[in-house]
Amino acid sequence: MRTRGGPQPVNPHSHAECTGRENAWTHLGRAVWTSGDTPFRGYTFLLLWNHPLVGAALCLGLFLVNPWAGAAALLGNAVATAVAVYVLGVKPELTRYGLFGGNGMFVGLALGVYLPSTPALLGLVVPLAALASLLTLTLFRGLSLRLQLPVLVLPFLIVGWLAAPLIRGLPIAPAFSIVDHLPLWAALESGARGFLPAPFVGFFRGLSEMLSQDSVLLGVSIFASWLPRARVPAFAALAGFIVSWAALPSLGGPLPGSDLGVWAGTNGALAALCLGGIFLRPTISALLYALLGAVGATWLTVLIFPVFVRLGLPIFAAPFIVVALLLLFVSHLSGRWVNARKSGLAPVPLAEVSVPEDFFKERVGASLRGREIFRWRRLHGMIRQVCNICLPKVF
C-alpha cells in the first residue's frame, strides 16, 4: 500500500557532518524516527493503514491484550525487517509497505501462544522470523515481479508449517492479559457477546483470531480501524463472512458458531476483503467475485481441515491465500482474453495498490468510467452515511 506519514527513509550517515547543536539533535531525532518507522509499518499490514502511528497503536494493544504475544510479535517484526534491510539488501522503500515486518510479526504471534509455558521459545522467534524475511523476498520476486500477484502472508504460512513439528506436544498455556483484569473490559466483552447478533459476534471473534486472540472487542477495534480509510473492503469482508456463515450448513461444514465455523467464515471474509476492492478495481462485478471467493475459501477450509488434523499441522489462513491467489490469477488471465471494462474485473497493479477510497478520489476520471463507477460512488456515500448514523449507537 501507499505509504503515509513520517519522513522518507534516510541514511543517518549520509550527512558529512552535523554543524551546530540544533542540527545534531535534528539528525538524532530523524535517525530514531526512521529506525522505528519501518518496523511499526509491519503492524499496519493487517489494518490497511500504512502509517507508523497506527502500527504503534496496534503494538501497544497487543501488549495490553497479551504481553507475551506482544513481545514475540515485536521481536519477529524487528528481526524480519532488519534481515530484509541489512542482510538481504532490500530497499527501504519496499520494506515500508510492511510486507517483511508483517510476516515476521505473524510468526511471533503464532509462537506467542506457547510462550507463557515455554519462555525459551522466544529465542526461536529470531531464526524463524529471519527465514520468513528470506521467503518473503523469494516469493516477491517470483509472484509479484513475474505474475503481479501479492505475497500476502504466504511466507508466514510456510514458516508456521515448518515450525509446527518443533512445538508439537507443547501445551497451549493461558496467557496473562492485562485488560482481562479490568472490570470494565470484562463487562463490555460479555455485553457485546450478548447484544450483537450471532453472525457479528463470529465475525469479530474471527478478526481477533488473526492476532491469536478470542475477543469480540478486539475484533471490533480492528474493524473500526478499517472504516475511516477502507469502508468498501471492510464491508466486503463483513458481507463475505455473512455469506460464508450462511453457506456453511450447505457445504457440510461445522456449526457456524463453533470455533472451526468461525475460522472458516474468517477465511471467507479475508478473501472478500482482498478481492472486494484491494487488488481489484472496485466494481459490482468485483464485489460478486469477492463473495464467490468467500464461499470458495469457506468450502476449502471445510474440505482440508481433516487432512491437516491428521498431519498435525495448523490450517492458519491457507484457504484464504489459495483462493485469493487463484482468483486473482484468473482475473489476470481474463484480462488478456476479455476487455477489463466488459468483465468488470480489472486487477490493480501492485505498485498502485491502495484502498477504494483513494481510487474514488484520484482515478475515477482515469479509468473504468461509466455507470458502474457511479453506482459504486453512490454506494460508498450510502455506506458513509450508515457508518455516521449507526456505528456510534452500536459501538
C-alpha positions as CSV (number, residue, x, y, z in Angstrom):
1,M,0.0,0.0,0.0
2,R,1.0,3.6,-0.4
3,T,3.0,4.9,2.5
4,R,1.8,7.8,4.6
5,G,3.2,9.7,7.5
6,G,6.7,10.1,8.6
7,P,9.8,11.1,6.7
8,Q,11.1,9.2,3.7
9,P,13.8,6.7,4.7
10,V,17.1,8.4,5.2
11,N,20.6,7.1,5.9
12,P,21.8,8.7,9.1
13,H,25.4,8.5,7.8
14,S,24.6,10.4,4.6
15,H,25.4,13.8,6.2
16,A,29.0,14.6,6.1
17,E,28.8,16.4,9.5
18,C,26.3,18.0,11.8
19,T,27.0,21.6,12.4
20,G,25.5,23.2,15.5
21,R,23.5,21.9,18.3
22,E,20.2,22.1,16.6
23,N,21.4,20.2,13.5
24,A,22.8,17.4,15.7
25,W,19.5,17.0,17.6
26,T,17.6,17.1,14.4
27,H,19.9,14.4,12.9
28,L,19.5,12.2,16.0
29,G,15.7,12.6,16.0
30,R,15.5,11.7,12.4
31,A,17.6,8.6,12.9
32,V,15.5,7.5,15.9
33,W,12.2,8.1,14.0
34,T,13.5,6.2,10.9
35,S,14.6,3.2,13.0
36,G,11.1,2.9,14.4
37,D,9.1,4.0,11.3
38,T,9.6,0.8,9.2
39,P,9.0,-1.8,11.9
40,F,5.8,-0.2,13.1
41,R,4.5,-0.3,9.5
42,G,4.7,-4.1,9.7
43,Y,1.8,-3.9,12.1
44,T,-0.3,-1.9,9.6
45,F,-0.1,-4.9,7.2
46,L,-3.3,-6.0,8.9
47,L,-5.1,-2.7,9.4
48,L,-4.9,-1.3,5.8
49,W,-3.3,1.9,7.2
50,N,0.3,2.3,6.2
51,H,1.2,4.7,8.9
52,P,3.7,4.2,11.7
53,L,1.5,5.7,14.4
54,V,-1.3,3.3,13.6
55,G,1.2,0.4,13.8
56,A,2.4,1.7,17.2
57,A,-1.1,1.7,18.5
58,L,-1.6,-1.9,17.4
59,C,1.7,-2.8,19.0
60,L,0.6,-1.3,22.3
61,G,-2.8,-3.0,22.0
62,L,-1.1,-6.4,21.6
63,F,0.9,-5.9,24.8
64,L,-2.2,-5.0,26.7
65,V,-4.2,-8.0,25.4
66,N,-1.3,-10.5,25.7
67,P,2.2,-9.3,26.8
68,W,3.9,-12.5,25.7
69,A,2.3,-12.3,22.3
70,G,3.1,-8.6,22.0
71,A,6.8,-9.2,22.8
72,A,7.0,-12.1,20.4
73,A,5.3,-10.1,17.6
74,L,7.6,-7.1,18.2
75,L,10.7,-9.3,18.1
76,G,9.6,-11.1,14.9
77,N,8.7,-7.8,13.2
78,A,12.0,-6.2,14.1
79,V,14.1,-9.3,13.1
80,A,12.3,-9.7,9.8
81,T,12.7,-6.0,8.9
82,A,16.4,-5.9,10.0
83,V,17.2,-9.0,8.0
84,A,15.5,-7.6,4.9
85,V,17.3,-4.3,5.1
86,Y,20.8,-5.2,6.4
87,V,21.2,-8.8,5.2
88,L,19.2,-9.2,2.1
89,G,19.7,-5.6,0.9
90,V,16.1,-4.8,0.3
91,K,15.5,-1.2,-0.4
92,P,13.9,0.7,2.4
93,E,11.1,1.9,0.1
94,L,10.0,-1.7,-0.2
95,T,10.1,-2.6,3.4
96,R,7.9,0.4,4.2
97,Y,5.0,-1.4,2.8
98,G,5.1,-3.6,5.9
99,L,5.3,-6.9,3.9
100,F,8.5,-8.1,5.5
101,G,7.8,-7.0,9.1
102,G,4.2,-8.1,8.9
103,N,5.1,-11.7,8.1
104,G,7.7,-11.7,10.9
105,M,5.0,-10.3,13.2
106,F,2.6,-13.2,12.5
107,V,5.4,-15.7,13.1
108,G,5.9,-14.2,16.5
109,L,2.2,-14.2,17.2
110,A,1.9,-17.8,16.3
111,L,4.7,-18.8,18.7
112,G,3.3,-16.4,21.3
113,V,0.5,-18.8,22.1
114,Y,3.1,-21.2,23.6
115,L,5.5,-18.7,25.2
116,P,4.0,-18.5,28.7
117,S,4.6,-22.1,29.3
118,T,8.0,-22.2,27.5
119,P,9.8,-18.8,27.6
120,A,12.8,-20.3,25.8
121,L,10.7,-20.3,22.6
122,L,11.3,-16.5,22.4
123,G,14.7,-17.4,21.1
124,L,13.1,-19.5,18.3
125,V,11.4,-16.4,17.0
126,V,14.7,-15.0,15.7
127,P,15.7,-17.6,13.2
128,L,12.1,-18.3,12.1
129,A,11.4,-14.5,11.5
130,A,14.7,-14.3,9.5
131,L,13.5,-17.3,7.4
132,A,10.2,-15.6,6.9
133,S,12.0,-12.5,5.6
134,L,14.1,-14.6,3.2
135,L,10.9,-16.3,1.9
136,T,9.2,-13.0,1.5
137,L,11.9,-11.7,-0.8
138,T,11.9,-15.0,-2.8
139,L,8.2,-15.1,-3.2
140,F,8.1,-11.4,-4.0
141,R,10.5,-12.0,-6.9
142,G,8.5,-15.0,-8.1
143,L,4.9,-14.0,-7.5
144,S,4.9,-10.2,-7.5
145,L,7.5,-9.3,-10.1
146,R,6.7,-12.0,-12.6
147,L,3.0,-12.7,-12.1
148,Q,1.8,-9.5,-10.5
149,L,0.3,-11.5,-7.6
150,P,0.6,-10.3,-3.9
151,V,2.7,-12.3,-1.5
152,L,0.2,-11.8,1.4
153,V,1.0,-13.9,4.4
154,L,2.3,-16.9,2.4
155,P,5.8,-16.7,4.0
156,F,4.3,-16.9,7.5
157,L,2.2,-19.8,6.4
158,I,5.3,-21.8,5.2
159,V,7.3,-20.9,8.3
160,G,4.5,-21.9,10.5
161,W,4.2,-25.3,9.0
162,L,7.9,-25.8,9.3
163,A,7.9,-24.8,12.9
164,A,4.9,-27.0,13.8
165,P,7.0,-30.2,14.4
166,L,9.2,-28.2,16.8
167,I,6.4,-27.1,19.1
168,R,4.2,-30.2,18.7
169,G,3.1,-31.5,22.0
170,L,3.7,-28.3,23.9
171,P,0.7,-27.2,26.0
172,I,-1.1,-24.0,25.0
173,A,-0.7,-22.1,28.2
174,P,-3.4,-19.5,29.2
175,A,-1.8,-16.1,28.6
176,F,-1.8,-13.3,31.1
177,S,-3.9,-10.5,29.8
178,I,-3.8,-7.0,31.3
179,V,-7.2,-5.9,30.0
180,D,-8.9,-9.0,31.2
181,H,-8.2,-7.9,34.8
182,L,-10.1,-4.6,34.1
183,P,-13.8,-5.0,35.3
184,L,-14.9,-2.6,32.6
185,W,-13.3,-4.6,29.8
186,A,-14.9,-7.9,31.0
187,A,-18.3,-6.2,31.3
188,L,-18.0,-4.8,27.8
189,E,-16.8,-8.1,26.4
190,S,-19.7,-10.1,27.8
191,G,-22.2,-7.3,26.9
192,A,-21.0,-7.3,23.3
193,R,-21.4,-11.1,23.0
194,G,-24.9,-10.8,24.4
195,F,-26.0,-7.8,22.4
196,L,-24.7,-8.4,18.9
197,P,-26.3,-10.9,16.6
198,A,-24.5,-14.3,16.3
199,P,-23.0,-13.6,12.8
200,F,-21.5,-10.3,14.0
201,V,-20.1,-12.0,17.2
202,G,-18.5,-14.7,15.0
203,F,-17.1,-12.1,12.6
204,F,-15.5,-10.0,15.3
205,R,-14.1,-13.1,17.0
206,G,-12.6,-14.2,13.7
207,L,-10.9,-10.9,13.2
208,S,-9.3,-11.2,16.7
209,E,-8.3,-14.8,15.9
210,M,-5.9,-13.3,13.3
211,L,-4.0,-12.0,16.3
212,S,-4.3,-15.3,18.1
213,Q,-6.9,-13.9,20.5
214,D,-10.6,-14.6,21.1
215,S,-12.1,-11.2,21.8
216,V,-15.1,-9.5,20.3
217,L,-13.9,-6.1,21.4
218,L,-10.5,-6.6,19.8
219,G,-12.3,-7.6,16.6
220,V,-14.5,-4.5,16.8
221,S,-11.3,-2.4,17.2
222,I,-9.8,-4.0,14.0
223,F,-13.0,-3.4,12.0
224,A,-13.3,0.1,13.3
225,S,-9.7,0.8,12.2
226,W,-10.7,-0.1,8.7
227,L,-13.7,2.2,8.5
228,P,-12.1,5.7,8.3
229,R,-9.9,4.6,5.4
230,A,-11.3,1.5,3.8
231,R,-15.0,1.3,4.1
232,V,-15.6,-0.7,0.9
233,P,-13.2,-3.5,1.7
234,A,-14.4,-3.6,5.3
235,F,-18.0,-4.1,4.4
236,A,-16.9,-6.6,1.6
237,A,-15.2,-8.6,4.4
238,L,-18.4,-8.4,6.6
239,A,-20.6,-9.5,3.6
240,G,-18.1,-12.3,2.8
241,F,-18.3,-13.6,6.4
242,I,-22.1,-13.5,6.4
243,V,-22.3,-15.3,3.1
244,S,-19.8,-17.9,4.3
245,W,-21.7,-18.2,7.6
246,A,-24.9,-18.9,5.7
247,A,-23.2,-21.3,3.3
248,L,-21.6,-23.5,6.0
249,P,-24.6,-25.9,6.5
250,S,-25.0,-26.5,2.8
251,L,-21.3,-27.2,2.4
252,G,-21.4,-29.9,5.1
253,G,-19.3,-27.8,7.4
254,P,-19.4,-27.4,11.2
255,L,-21.9,-25.3,13.1
256,P,-21.5,-21.6,12.3
257,G,-21.0,-20.8,16.0
258,S,-18.2,-23.3,16.5
259,D,-14.5,-22.4,16.5
260,L,-14.0,-24.1,13.2
261,G,-17.1,-22.5,11.8
262,V,-15.8,-19.0,12.9
263,W,-12.4,-19.6,11.3
264,A,-14.0,-20.9,8.1
265,G,-16.0,-17.8,7.9
266,T,-13.0,-15.7,8.7
267,N,-11.1,-17.2,5.7
268,G,-14.0,-16.3,3.6
269,A,-14.0,-12.7,5.0
270,L,-10.3,-12.3,4.2
271,A,-10.8,-13.5,0.7
272,A,-13.6,-11.0,0.2
273,L,-11.5,-8.3,1.7
274,C,-8.7,-8.7,-0.8
275,L,-10.9,-9.2,-3.8
276,G,-13.5,-6.7,-3.0
277,G,-11.5,-3.6,-3.7
278,I,-7.9,-4.0,-2.7
279,F,-6.4,-6.0,-5.5
280,L,-9.3,-5.5,-8.0
281,R,-10.8,-2.2,-9.2
282,P,-14.0,-1.6,-7.1
283,T,-16.9,-2.6,-9.3
284,I,-20.1,-4.5,-8.7
285,S,-18.6,-7.4,-10.6
286,A,-15.6,-7.4,-8.3
287,L,-17.9,-7.5,-5.3
288,L,-19.7,-10.5,-6.7
289,Y,-16.4,-12.1,-7.5
290,A,-15.3,-11.4,-3.9
291,L,-18.4,-13.2,-2.5
292,L,-17.6,-16.1,-4.7
293,G,-14.1,-16.2,-3.3
294,A,-15.6,-16.1,0.2
295,V,-17.7,-19.2,-0.4
296,G,-14.7,-20.9,-2.0
297,A,-12.4,-20.2,0.9
298,T,-15.0,-21.5,3.3
299,W,-15.6,-24.6,1.3
300,L,-11.8,-25.2,1.1
301,T,-11.5,-24.8,4.9
302,V,-14.1,-27.5,5.5
303,L,-12.5,-29.7,2.9
304,I,-8.9,-29.7,4.0
305,F,-9.3,-29.4,7.8
306,P,-9.5,-33.2,8.4
307,V,-6.3,-33.6,6.3
308,F,-4.4,-31.0,8.4
309,V,-5.6,-32.6,11.6
310,R,-4.1,-36.0,10.5
311,L,-0.9,-34.3,9.6
312,G,-0.8,-32.4,12.9
313,L,-0.5,-29.0,11.1
314,P,-2.4,-25.8,11.9
315,I,-4.6,-24.7,9.0
316,F,-3.9,-21.0,9.6
317,A,-5.1,-18.8,6.6
318,A,-4.2,-21.4,3.9
319,P,-7.7,-21.5,2.4
320,F,-7.9,-17.7,2.1
321,I,-4.4,-17.5,0.5
322,V,-5.1,-20.3,-2.0
323,V,-8.4,-19.0,-3.1
324,A,-7.4,-15.3,-3.3
325,L,-4.2,-16.0,-5.3
326,L,-6.1,-18.4,-7.6
327,L,-9.0,-15.9,-8.3
328,L,-6.5,-13.1,-8.8
329,F,-4.6,-15.2,-11.3
330,V,-7.8,-16.0,-13.1
331,S,-8.7,-12.3,-13.2
332,H,-5.3,-11.6,-14.8
333,L,-5.9,-14.2,-17.4
334,S,-9.4,-12.9,-18.1
335,G,-7.9,-9.5,-18.7
336,R,-5.9,-11.0,-21.6
337,W,-8.9,-12.7,-23.2
338,V,-11.7,-10.1,-22.4
339,N,-11.5,-6.4,-22.1
340,A,-11.4,-5.3,-18.4
341,R,-14.3,-3.0,-18.9
342,K,-16.5,-5.8,-20.2
343,S,-15.6,-8.3,-17.5
344,G,-15.6,-5.7,-14.7
345,L,-12.5,-7.5,-13.2
346,A,-9.6,-5.2,-13.6
347,P,-6.6,-6.1,-11.4
348,V,-4.8,-3.2,-9.7
349,P,-1.0,-3.1,-10.5
350,L,0.8,-3.9,-7.3
351,A,2.7,-0.6,-7.4
352,E,-0.7,1.2,-7.3
353,V,-2.4,-1.0,-4.7
354,S,-4.4,1.2,-2.3
355,V,-7.9,1.3,-0.9
356,P,-11.0,2.1,-3.0
357,E,-11.4,5.4,-1.3
358,D,-8.2,6.6,-2.8
359,F,-9.4,5.2,-6.1
360,F,-12.6,7.2,-6.0
361,K,-10.6,10.4,-5.3
362,E,-7.9,10.1,-7.8
363,R,-8.7,7.6,-10.6
364,V,-12.4,7.9,-11.4
365,G,-11.6,10.1,-14.4
366,A,-8.7,8.0,-15.5
367,S,-10.2,4.5,-15.8
368,L,-13.4,2.4,-15.8
369,R,-15.7,5.3,-16.3
370,G,-19.5,4.8,-16.6
371,R,-22.5,3.8,-14.7
372,E,-20.8,1.1,-12.6
373,I,-18.3,3.6,-11.1
374,F,-21.2,6.0,-10.5
375,R,-23.1,3.2,-8.7
376,W,-20.1,2.4,-6.5
377,R,-19.6,6.1,-5.6
378,R,-23.3,6.3,-4.6
379,L,-22.9,3.1,-2.6
380,H,-19.8,4.5,-1.0
381,G,-21.7,7.6,0.1
382,M,-24.5,5.4,1.5
383,I,-22.0,3.3,3.5
384,R,-20.5,6.5,4.9
385,Q,-24.0,7.8,6.0
386,V,-24.8,4.4,7.6
387,C,-21.5,4.5,9.5
388,N,-22.1,8.0,10.7
389,I,-25.6,7.2,11.9
390,C,-25.4,3.7,13.2
391,L,-21.9,3.0,14.4
392,P,-21.9,5.4,17.4
393,K,-25.2,3.8,18.6
394,V,-23.9,0.2,18.2
395,F,-20.3,0.5,19.4
